[in-house]
Amino acid sequence: MPNAPSYAELRKMPMDELVQRYDQHTENRSLGIGFYREEIARREMQEETTAIRQMTRQMRNMTIVITVLTAMNIFLFLCTLSRQG
């Protein structure tokens, strides 16, 4: 029975290999597979976190653009108001 990979080795392991090892492990055992299942869940959560961070950056950028456009609109309105008065 091979030893469990170190934490660093596990982190570097490609997802395909991780799933393959999980599948091989489950063929002969009914217990102790939580090790690989938790790593798969962690990676899936990390992918979701990355997607959420990307959406957050997009929202920040849109907020900056809207703020700049609003400031420009106020400036143009004040310029138009001062010319009329």
MIFIVO-431028 format. One line per field, with one value per residue: residue number from 0; residue in one letter; x, y, z of N, C-alpha, C in turn. Coordinates in steps of 0.1 Angstrom, whole numbers, m for minus. Layout:
num = c(NUM,...)
residuo = c(A,...)
n_xx = c(X,...)
n_yy = c(Y,...)
n_zz = c(Z,...)
ca_xx = c(X,...)
ca_yy = c(Y,...)
ca_zz = c(Z,...)
c_xx = c(X,...)
c_yy = c(Y,...)
c_zz = c(Z,...)
END
This chain:
num = c(0,1,2,3,4,5,6,7,8,9,10,11,12,13,14,15,16,17,18,19,20,21,22,23,24,25,26,27,28,29,30,31,32,33,34,35,36,37,38,39,40,41,42,43,44,45,46,47,48,49,50,51,52,53,54,55,56,57,58,59,60,61,62,63,64,65,66,67,68,69,70,71,72,73,74,75,76,77,78,79,80,81,82,83,84)
residuo = c(M,P,N,A,P,S,Y,A,E,L,R,K,M,P,M,D,E,L,V,Q,R,Y,D,Q,H,T,E,N,R,S,L,G,I,G,F,Y,R,E,E,I,A,R,R,E,M,Q,E,E,T,T,A,I,R,Q,M,T,R,Q,M,R,N,M,T,I,V,I,T,V,L,T,A,M,N,I,F,L,F,L,C,T,L,S,R,Q,G)
n_xx = c(8,7,22,5,4,25,16,24,29,4,m10,3,m5,m22,m57,m69,m52,m56,m83,m82,m65,m82,m103,m90,m83,m108,m116,m106,m111,m133,m133,m116,m114,m120,m99,m90,m115,m120,m100,m107,m131,m121,m107,m127,m141,m122,m121,m146,m144,m124,m139,m158,m142,m133,m157,m162,m141,m149,m173,m163,m148,m168,m182,m163,m162,m189,m190,m171,m183,m207,m196,m186,m210,m223,m205,m207,m234,m233,m217,m234,m255,m243,m237,m262,m271)
n_yy = c(m12,21,51,80,110,138,170,191,177,168,192,200,181,172,177,156,134,133,126,102,87,87,72,47,42,37,14,m8,m3,7,26,56,72,98,116,122,130,153,170,172,186,209,220,225,244,264,271,282,304,319,326,342,362,373,383,402,420,429,442,462,477,485,502,522,533,542,561,580,588,599,620,635,641,657,678,688,695,716,734,741,752,774,790,797,814)
n_zz = c(0,m10,4,15,m5,0,14,m3,m26,m32,m37,m60,m78,m108,m116,m130,m125,m98,m96,m109,m91,m69,m79,m83,m56,m45,m56,m41,m15,11,30,41,19,20,20,m7,m17,m3,m12,m39,m35,m23,m44,m63,m49,m49,m76,m79,m62,m75,m98,m86,m76,m100,m111,m91,m96,m121,m114,m98,m117,m134,m116,m112,m138,m141,m120,m129,m153,m142,m128,m149,m162,m142,m142,m168,m168,m148,m162,m184,m170,m159,m181,m190,m170)
ca_xx = c(0,16,20,m3,13,27,7,30,27,m11,m13,8,m11,m33,m70,m71,m45,m62,m95,m77,m61,m94,m110,m82,m84,m121,m118,m102,m114,m146,m130,m104,m114,m123,m87,m91,m128,m119,m91,m115,m141,m114,m103,m139,m144,m112,m125,m158,m138,m117,m149,m164,m133,m133,m170,m161,m133,m157,m182,m155,m144,m180,m185,m154,m166,m201,m186,m164,m193,m216,m189,m186,m224,m225,m197,m214,m247,m230,m212,m246,m263,m236,m238,m276,m273)
ca_yy = c(0,33,62,92,120,150,182,198,168,168,205,201,170,177,173,143,124,132,119,88,81,85,60,35,39,32,0,m18,1,14,37,64,79,112,124,127,137,167,177,176,197,222,226,230,257,274,275,291,316,326,331,353,374,380,391,414,430,435,451,474,485,492,512,533,540,549,572,590,593,607,633,643,646,668,689,694,702,729,743,745,760,787,797,802,823)
ca_zz = c(0,m11,13,10,m10,9,11,m15,m38,m35,m43,m74,m86,m117,m112,m137,m117,m84,m97,m112,m78,m61,m84,m80,m42,m41,m61,m32,m1,14,40,39,6,22,17,m21,m19,3,m21,m50,m31,m21,m57,m69,m42,m53,m89,m77,m56,m86,m106,m79,m76,m114,m112,m83,m103,m132,m108,m94,m129,m139,m107,m115,m150,m138,m112,m138,m162,m134,m125,m161,m164,m133,m147,m180,m163,m142,m173,m191,m161,m157,m194,m191,m159)
c_xx = c(9,12,12,7,14,17,11,27,12,m15,m9,1,m22,m46,m73,m65,m51,m75,m92,m73,m73,m102,m103,m83,m98,m124,m115,m106,m128,m144,m118,m103,m116,m111,m87,m104,m127,m110,m99,m125,m133,m110,m116,m143,m134,m116,m137,m153,m131,m128,m156,m155,m132,m146,m169,m152,m141,m167,m175,m152,m157,m184,m176,m158,m179,m199,m180,m175,m203,m209,m189,m200,m227,m217,m203,m227,m244,m225,m224,m254,m256,m236,m252,m278,m266)
c_yy = c(12,43,73,102,131,161,189,190,168,181,206,191,175,170,159,132,122,124,104,80,78,73,47,32,33,18,m10,m14,8,25,44,71,94,122,130,134,151,175,181,187,210,228,232,244,268,280,285,304,325,333,343,365,381,388,404,424,437,445,464,483,492,503,524,540,548,562,583,596,602,620,641,649,658,681,696,701,716,739,749,755,774,796,804,814,836)
c_zz = c(0,0,7,5,1,5,m2,m27,m42,m41,m57,m84,m95,m113,m118,m129,m104,m85,m100,m99,m69,m65,m81,m65,m38,m46,m50,m17,0,24,36,26,8,19,3,m23,m14,m6,m34,m47,m29,m35,m64,m62,m46,m67,m88,m71,m66,m95,m99,m78,m90,m115,m103,m89,m114,m126,m103,m106,m134,m129,m109,m127,m148,m130,m120,m147,m154,m131,m137,m164,m155,m138,m159,m177,m157,m152,m180,m183,m159,m170,m195,m181,m160)
END
